[in-house]
Amino acid sequence: MSYTLASINPGSDISFTETFDFSEIGDGSDPDRVIDDRLAQLLAITACVSYYKLAAPPRIVVDFPVAPFEVEYLRQVIEGGLGEFAYVNDLPAALTPVIEVRSERAPAERVIDSWNGTAQPLVAVGGGKDSVVTIEALKSGGWTPVLFSVNRYQPIDDCIAVSGLGSIHVRRRIDAAMTDLNKAGAYNGHIPVTAINSCVALVAADLLGLGSVIMSNEQSADIENLVWHGFNVNHQWSKSIVYEDLLRATLAGYGFDSNRYFSLLRALPESEIANRFSECVEYFDVFVSCNRSFALDPSRRRSRWCGECPKCLFVFVILAPRIPKERLVGIFAANLLDTSANLDLYRELAGLEKHKPFECVGDYSEVAEAFVDLLDSADWASDSVVAALAAERTSLETIAARRTSIIGSGNVPDEFAGVFNALLP
């Protein structure tokens, strides 16, 4: 069972085909197990941004019938999800193309969604600490979630194996022509991949008759990296509450129950998630958050932590006050706080200079708070990065004092209120 997205530019010989292979979910022999046309269209609208960015034209023509709420969804996905791409390529106009609709789809007749919100959920797994916390919280709450990923990566498979739960995987294949065009000089950059994966997950859950798609997007995903030309540029936009609410509203526009999609950890800051993860010791040797382990090109993948990127440095420092030093250094195969070359990047992560790196990292205040704790730690205070920041303790304390607290349950449905409440301190 596969779904193919085709994007054709009239008047040119360039076309793209992107394939999502759902064959692991079913072989097509069940006539009732077919992809809902509405979810297929949502996936197509979301995935098209990968190809739009190649030229970032001033006009987009939607050549199939769409409703106004779908046009608004696409508009926001481009403006919010391509902010970093536009910033890096200095293309502010790329965030506000004219969207031309050839034909408007008539509103669907409203029917009650037959979806069962009490069925076992589908949980997206990224291989990092956040999804591990979600998995273990659900298990403790009596649920048996089905785990999910787009494509297969070793850290994800390893975390699934430790969880002891069942899993499904969808294969996504981008058009090779896009890579060739990038090599030839077409625009390239960050896309809202979590938005695409979220829509794939919704299709998968619907095919299997599962309940909610549960993400592990946290509070810090709502914080932009910078403001540019009046736009909030947020590397994590498709993990933010803005996108979560947009997707839920779009599902409602199709006639679906919006509780098909939510994040369990939205209310929690990274420091609280790190507290919960520090108790998940069985995952310590398998979890990986470093994006170099998830490169599309297998030849560029790292098997574990690279120890150099903002994500590695962030996860190390947020866990340092919570996991014994010897154990943490063993996980990363290096002490990232005793490597002088990491000082400048740690200063960025703590809000002492520049802006937050374009990575899935926490708020300045959480990093600053971790460093204040480490300055008072006999185990960590003499390490080169920590020692170098001792002179900036006052600044770190000022930044740390801005840390936000838990913000409420957000979009968590009543069925999962017990699980959410158990996550609270």
C-alpha positions as CSV (number, residue, x, y, z in Angstrom):
1,M,0.0,0.0,0.0
2,S,1.6,3.3,-1.1
3,Y,0.7,6.8,-1.7
4,T,2.5,9.0,-4.3
5,L,2.6,12.8,-4.3
6,A,3.1,14.2,-7.7
7,S,4.0,17.9,-8.3
8,I,4.2,19.2,-11.9
9,N,5.1,22.6,-13.1
10,P,3.0,23.3,-16.2
11,G,5.1,24.5,-19.1
12,S,8.3,22.8,-17.9
13,D,9.8,19.4,-18.0
14,I,10.4,19.2,-14.3
15,S,8.1,17.1,-12.2
16,F,8.5,15.4,-8.8
17,T,7.2,12.2,-7.3
18,E,7.4,11.5,-3.6
19,T,6.4,8.1,-2.3
20,F,5.1,7.0,1.1
21,D,5.0,3.3,1.4
22,F,2.5,1.9,3.9
23,S,3.0,-1.7,2.9
24,E,4.2,-2.7,6.4
25,I,0.7,-1.8,7.7
26,G,-1.2,-4.0,5.3
27,D,-0.9,-5.7,2.0
28,G,-4.1,-4.2,0.6
29,S,-6.1,-7.4,0.9
30,D,-8.5,-5.8,3.3
31,P,-10.9,-3.7,1.2
32,D,-11.8,-1.6,4.2
33,R,-8.2,-0.7,4.9
34,V,-7.7,2.2,2.4
35,I,-6.2,5.6,2.9
36,D,-8.8,8.2,3.7
37,D,-8.9,10.8,0.8
38,R,-8.9,13.7,3.3
39,L,-5.8,12.5,5.1
40,A,-4.1,11.8,1.8
41,Q,-4.8,15.3,0.6
42,L,-3.6,16.7,3.9
43,L,-0.3,14.8,3.5
44,A,0.1,16.1,-0.1
45,I,-0.4,19.7,0.9
46,T,2.1,19.3,3.8
47,A,4.8,17.5,1.8
48,C,4.8,19.9,-1.1
49,V,6.8,22.4,0.8
50,S,10.0,20.3,0.2
51,Y,9.6,21.0,-3.5
52,Y,8.3,24.5,-3.3
53,K,11.6,25.5,-1.6
54,L,13.7,24.5,-4.6
55,A,12.8,27.8,-6.4
56,A,10.6,29.5,-3.8
57,P,8.4,31.0,-6.6
58,P,6.1,34.0,-5.9
59,R,3.0,32.0,-6.9
60,I,1.8,28.5,-6.1
61,V,-1.0,26.9,-8.1
62,V,-3.0,24.2,-6.4
63,D,-4.4,22.1,-9.3
64,F,-6.8,20.0,-7.3
65,P,-10.0,21.1,-5.4
66,V,-9.2,22.5,-2.0
67,A,-11.3,24.2,0.7
68,P,-10.4,27.6,2.2
69,F,-9.2,26.0,5.5
70,E,-6.7,23.9,3.5
71,V,-5.4,27.0,1.8
72,E,-4.9,28.6,5.1
73,Y,-3.2,25.5,6.4
74,L,-0.7,25.6,3.5
75,R,-0.2,29.3,4.0
76,Q,0.8,28.9,7.6
77,V,3.0,25.8,7.0
78,I,5.0,27.8,4.5
79,E,5.2,31.0,6.6
80,G,6.1,29.2,9.9
81,G,7.7,26.0,8.7
82,L,10.1,27.6,6.2
83,G,11.2,30.5,8.4
84,E,14.7,29.1,8.9
85,F,15.0,28.3,5.2
86,A,14.0,31.8,4.2
87,Y,16.4,33.4,6.8
88,V,19.4,31.3,5.8
89,N,18.8,32.0,2.1
90,D,17.8,35.6,2.7
91,L,14.4,35.1,0.9
92,P,11.7,36.9,3.0
93,A,9.3,36.8,0.1
94,A,9.5,33.0,0.1
95,L,7.3,33.0,3.2
96,T,4.3,34.8,1.5
97,P,3.7,33.4,-1.9
98,V,0.4,34.0,-3.6
99,I,-1.6,30.7,-3.4
100,E,-3.9,30.4,-6.5
101,V,-6.7,27.8,-6.3
102,R,-8.0,26.5,-9.6
103,S,-11.2,25.0,-8.0
104,E,-12.6,25.3,-4.6
105,R,-13.8,22.1,-2.9
106,A,-17.3,22.1,-1.6
107,P,-17.6,21.6,2.1
108,A,-18.0,18.0,3.1
109,E,-21.2,16.9,4.7
110,R,-20.7,16.9,8.4
111,V,-20.8,13.4,9.9
112,I,-19.8,12.2,13.4
113,D,-16.2,10.9,13.3
114,S,-16.3,7.2,14.0
115,W,-12.8,7.2,15.4
116,N,-12.4,5.7,18.8
117,G,-10.4,7.9,21.2
118,T,-10.1,5.1,23.7
119,A,-8.2,2.8,21.3
120,Q,-4.5,2.3,21.9
121,P,-2.5,5.3,20.7
122,L,0.2,5.6,18.0
123,V,3.3,7.2,19.5
124,A,5.9,8.8,17.3
125,V,9.4,7.7,18.3
126,G,12.5,9.8,17.5
127,G,15.1,7.9,19.4
128,G,15.7,10.6,21.9
129,K,14.8,11.2,25.6
130,D,11.4,12.9,25.0
131,S,9.7,10.1,23.2
132,V,11.1,7.7,25.8
133,V,9.4,9.7,28.6
134,T,6.1,9.6,26.7
135,I,6.4,5.8,26.1
136,E,7.1,5.0,29.7
137,A,4.5,7.4,31.0
138,L,1.8,5.7,28.8
139,K,3.0,2.2,29.9
140,S,2.8,3.2,33.5
141,G,-0.7,4.5,32.9
142,G,-1.9,1.2,31.6
143,W,-1.7,1.9,27.9
144,T,0.0,-0.3,25.3
145,P,0.8,2.1,22.5
146,V,2.0,1.2,19.1
147,L,5.2,2.9,18.2
148,F,5.9,4.6,14.9
149,S,8.6,6.1,12.8
150,V,9.0,7.3,9.2
151,N,11.9,5.3,7.8
152,R,14.1,3.1,10.0
153,Y,17.1,4.2,12.0
154,Q,19.2,2.3,14.5
155,P,18.5,4.5,17.6
156,I,14.8,4.3,17.0
157,D,14.8,0.6,16.5
158,D,16.9,0.2,19.7
159,C,14.6,2.3,21.8
160,I,11.6,0.3,20.5
161,A,13.3,-2.9,21.4
162,V,14.0,-1.7,24.9
163,S,10.3,-0.6,25.3
164,G,9.0,-4.1,24.5
165,L,6.2,-2.7,22.4
166,G,5.0,-3.3,18.9
167,S,5.9,-0.9,16.1
168,I,5.1,0.1,12.6
169,H,7.2,2.0,10.1
170,V,6.4,3.9,6.9
171,R,9.0,4.4,4.2
172,R,9.3,7.9,2.7
173,R,11.2,8.4,-0.5
174,I,11.9,11.9,-1.8
175,D,12.4,12.4,-5.5
176,A,16.0,11.9,-6.5
177,A,15.6,14.9,-8.8
178,M,15.4,17.2,-5.8
179,T,18.9,16.1,-4.7
180,D,20.2,16.6,-8.3
181,L,18.7,20.1,-8.4
182,N,20.2,21.0,-5.1
183,K,23.6,20.0,-6.4
184,A,23.0,22.2,-9.4
185,G,22.3,25.2,-7.2
186,A,18.6,25.1,-6.3
187,Y,17.6,26.5,-2.9
188,N,18.0,24.1,0.0
189,G,17.4,24.3,3.7
190,H,15.3,23.3,6.7
191,I,11.7,22.1,6.2
192,P,9.0,21.3,8.7
193,V,9.7,17.6,8.7
194,T,7.7,17.0,11.9
195,A,4.6,18.3,10.1
196,I,5.1,15.8,7.3
197,N,5.8,12.9,9.8
198,S,2.7,13.9,11.8
199,C,0.5,13.6,8.7
200,V,2.0,10.3,7.8
201,A,1.3,9.1,11.4
202,L,-2.3,10.2,11.1
203,V,-2.7,8.1,8.0
204,A,-1.1,5.1,9.6
205,A,-3.2,5.4,12.8
206,D,-6.4,5.7,10.7
207,L,-5.5,2.6,8.6
208,L,-4.9,0.5,11.8
209,G,-8.0,1.8,13.6
210,L,-5.8,3.2,16.4
211,G,-6.5,6.1,18.7
212,S,-4.6,9.3,19.1
213,V,-1.3,10.1,17.4
214,I,0.8,11.2,20.4
215,M,3.8,13.4,19.9
216,S,6.5,14.3,22.5
217,N,6.9,18.0,21.6
218,E,7.8,20.1,24.7
219,Q,7.3,23.6,25.9
220,S,10.6,25.0,24.5
221,A,9.5,24.2,21.0
222,D,7.3,27.2,21.2
223,I,10.2,29.6,21.5
224,E,11.5,31.2,18.3
225,N,15.2,31.5,17.5
226,L,14.9,35.1,16.3
227,V,12.6,37.7,14.7
228,W,13.4,38.6,11.1
229,H,11.5,40.9,8.8
230,G,8.6,40.7,11.2
231,F,8.5,36.9,11.1
232,N,9.2,34.6,14.1
233,V,11.8,32.2,12.8
234,N,11.6,29.0,14.8
235,H,13.6,25.9,13.9
236,Q,11.0,23.9,15.8
237,W,7.9,25.5,14.4
238,S,6.3,22.2,13.4
239,K,6.8,21.0,16.9
240,S,5.2,24.1,18.4
241,I,1.8,24.6,19.9
242,V,1.1,26.9,16.9
243,Y,1.4,24.0,14.5
244,E,-0.3,21.5,16.8
245,D,-3.4,23.8,17.1
246,L,-3.3,24.4,13.3
247,L,-3.3,20.7,12.5
248,R,-6.0,20.0,15.0
249,A,-8.2,22.8,13.5
250,T,-7.5,21.4,10.0
251,L,-8.6,17.9,11.1
252,A,-11.8,19.5,12.4
253,G,-12.2,21.2,9.1
254,Y,-12.2,17.8,7.4
255,G,-14.8,16.5,9.9
256,F,-12.3,14.5,12.1
257,D,-12.0,14.7,15.9
258,S,-9.2,17.0,16.7
259,N,-8.1,14.7,19.5
260,R,-6.6,12.4,16.9
261,Y,-3.4,14.5,17.4
262,F,-1.7,16.0,20.4
263,S,1.6,16.2,22.3
264,L,1.7,14.7,25.8
265,L,4.7,16.8,26.9
266,R,3.7,20.2,25.6
267,A,3.3,21.6,29.1
268,L,6.7,20.5,30.4
269,P,10.0,22.4,30.1
270,E,13.0,20.4,29.0
271,S,14.4,20.3,32.6
272,E,11.3,18.5,33.8
273,I,11.5,16.0,30.9
274,A,15.2,15.5,31.8
275,N,14.1,14.7,35.4
276,R,11.7,12.0,34.1
277,F,14.2,10.6,31.7
278,S,16.9,10.2,34.4
279,E,14.7,7.4,35.8
280,C,14.6,5.5,32.5
281,V,18.0,3.9,33.0
282,E,17.3,1.0,30.7
283,Y,17.4,3.4,27.7
284,F,20.7,5.1,28.6
285,D,22.8,3.1,26.2
286,V,20.5,3.2,23.2
287,F,18.9,6.7,23.1
288,V,20.4,9.2,20.6
289,S,19.2,12.7,19.9
290,C,22.1,13.7,17.6
291,N,20.7,14.5,14.1
292,R,23.8,13.2,12.4
293,S,22.5,9.7,13.3
294,F,19.4,10.4,11.2
295,A,20.9,11.7,7.9
296,L,19.0,10.7,4.8
297,D,22.2,9.6,3.2
298,P,23.3,6.4,5.0
299,S,27.0,7.1,4.3
300,R,26.7,10.3,6.4
301,R,25.1,8.8,9.4
302,R,26.9,8.6,12.8
303,S,26.1,5.6,14.8
304,R,26.0,7.4,18.1
305,W,26.5,11.0,19.5
306,C,28.9,13.2,17.4
307,G,29.8,15.3,20.5
308,E,30.1,18.5,18.5
309,C,26.6,19.7,17.4
310,P,24.2,21.9,19.4
311,K,21.9,19.0,20.1
312,C,24.6,16.8,21.6
313,L,25.9,19.7,23.7
314,F,22.4,20.6,24.9
315,V,21.4,17.1,25.9
316,F,24.7,16.6,27.7
317,V,24.4,19.7,29.8
318,I,20.7,19.3,30.6
319,L,21.4,15.7,31.9
320,A,24.6,16.6,33.7
321,P,23.0,17.7,36.9
322,R,20.7,14.6,36.8
323,I,22.8,11.6,35.8
324,P,26.1,10.6,37.6
325,K,29.1,12.0,35.8
326,E,30.8,8.7,35.0
327,R,27.6,7.3,33.6
328,L,26.9,10.3,31.4
329,V,30.4,10.5,30.0
330,G,30.1,6.8,29.2
331,I,26.9,7.4,27.2
332,F,28.5,10.1,25.1
333,A,32.0,8.5,25.0
334,A,33.4,11.9,25.9
335,N,33.0,14.7,28.5
336,L,31.5,17.5,26.4
337,L,31.9,20.0,29.3
338,D,35.7,19.4,29.5
339,T,36.3,20.2,25.8
340,S,37.3,23.9,25.5
341,A,36.2,24.0,21.8
342,N,32.6,23.7,23.0
343,L,32.7,26.9,25.1
344,D,31.4,29.3,22.4
345,L,28.5,27.0,21.4
346,Y,27.6,26.5,25.1
347,R,27.5,30.3,25.5
348,E,25.0,30.5,22.6
349,L,22.9,27.8,24.2
350,A,22.8,29.6,27.5
351,G,21.8,32.9,25.9
352,L,25.1,34.7,26.5
353,E,25.6,35.6,22.9
354,K,24.1,35.5,19.4
355,H,20.8,33.6,19.1
356,K,19.7,30.1,19.9
357,P,21.2,27.7,17.4
358,F,19.0,26.3,14.7
359,E,18.5,23.0,16.4
360,C,15.9,21.2,18.6
361,V,17.3,22.5,21.8
362,G,15.8,24.0,25.0
363,D,15.3,27.5,26.2
364,Y,18.3,29.7,27.3
365,S,17.0,29.7,30.8
366,E,17.2,25.9,31.1
367,V,20.8,25.7,29.9
368,A,21.7,28.6,32.2
369,E,20.0,26.9,35.1
370,A,22.0,23.7,34.5
371,F,25.2,25.6,34.4
372,V,24.4,27.3,37.7
373,D,23.9,23.9,39.3
374,L,27.1,22.6,37.8
375,L,29.1,25.5,39.1
376,D,28.2,24.3,42.6
377,S,29.0,20.6,41.8
378,A,32.2,19.1,43.0
379,D,32.0,16.7,40.1
380,W,31.7,19.2,37.3
381,A,32.9,22.6,38.5
382,S,36.6,22.1,37.4
383,D,35.7,21.0,33.9
384,S,37.0,23.5,31.3
385,V,33.6,24.8,30.0
386,V,32.1,25.0,33.5
387,A,35.1,26.7,34.9
388,A,35.3,29.2,32.1
389,L,31.7,30.2,32.8
390,A,32.2,30.8,36.5
391,A,33.1,34.5,35.7
392,E,29.6,34.8,34.1
393,R,27.7,33.3,37.0
394,T,25.6,36.5,37.6
395,S,24.5,36.6,34.0
396,L,23.7,32.9,34.1
397,E,21.6,33.3,37.3
398,T,19.7,36.2,35.7
399,I,18.9,34.1,32.6
400,A,18.0,31.1,34.7
401,A,15.5,33.1,36.7
402,R,13.4,33.6,33.6
403,R,12.6,29.9,33.3
404,T,8.9,29.3,32.7
405,S,6.9,26.8,34.8
406,I,4.5,24.0,33.8
407,I,1.8,25.6,31.7
408,G,-1.2,23.3,32.0
409,S,-2.4,20.2,30.1
410,G,-2.8,21.9,26.7
411,N,-4.6,19.6,24.2
412,V,-4.3,16.4,26.3
413,P,-7.7,14.6,26.0
414,D,-9.5,13.5,29.1
415,E,-8.6,9.8,28.4
416,F,-4.9,10.7,29.0
417,A,-5.4,13.1,32.0
418,G,-4.1,10.5,34.4
419,V,-1.0,9.9,32.4
420,F,-0.4,13.6,32.2
421,N,-1.0,14.3,35.8
422,A,1.5,11.5,36.7
423,L,4.2,13.5,34.8
424,L,3.8,16.5,37.0
425,P,6.2,17.2,39.9
